[in-house]
Amino acid sequence: MIRHAGSPPKRSRPQEESLQMDDIRNRDLSGIPDEDLSPAEKRELQRRFNEFLTAIGGTLKKAKPKKKAVKWDPAVHGRKH
């Protein structure tokens, strides 16, 4: 394709953008380190994660801290007569 000096760059058609999105939606991103992911790939991983949460009916919540164990003291915790 020959581009003339004053012509703007050709934009992709919606169909082409859809194909590009399908490509990223089907691509295995699990082997790519986080720092090597493109912004589009990071968005796709976030979308997949949100879709997963919706599918299991959950949300990402912080775990409640466990109660601290109390040492058993017979004088305090012994049988009541």
N, C-alpha and C positions, 0 to 999 in steps of 0.2 A: 504494500500500500504506500503510495506517495502522498506525503503531507506537504501542503503548500505553506510558505512562510507565515502567512497571516491567519491560517485556519486554526481553530482551537483543537485541542486533543480530543480524540474520539472517546466518548463515554460509553461505558458498557450498557447494554440493554437490560431491562428488568429480568428477562429470561436468563441472561448471562449471570447477573447477580444472584439469581435464584440457584443456578447451577453451582456457582462458587460457594454459596451458603450450604447447599446439599453436600458439597465436597467436604467442608469443615465439619458438618454435622455427622458425617459418616467416618471421619478420620479417627484413627487411634492416637490419642494424645497422651496416653499413659506413660510412654517411654521418654517424653521430652522433659528435661529439667525446667522448673518454673521460670528461671531467669532467661531461658531460651524461647519461651512462648511469646508469640506476637499478641498485641492487644485483642485482636479478633479471636485468637485461640483461648485467651484467658476468659473472654466473655462467654465463649462456647462452653468452657468447663463450668463456669458459674451457672449457666443456663441448665446444664445437665444436672448439676448438684441440686438446684432448686426444683427441677422436675422430679428428681429422686425423692426429695423431702415431701413433695406433694403426693407422690405415689404411695409412700408409707404412712401418710397422714400425720407427719410429725414436723417438728421444728427443731432447730438447733438450740438447745438450752444448755446452760452451764450446769454441771453436776452439783448437787447440794453437798456441802461439806459434811463429812461423817461426824457423828457425835464422838466426843473425846471419851476414851475409856476411863472409868473411875475405879481406882483400886478398891477391892472389897475389904471392908473393915468390919469384923464381927460385932464390935461395940455399936456401930452405927447401922449396919445392914443385917444384923442377926435376927433371929426369930423373935417375934413379939409374944410375950406370955400373957 
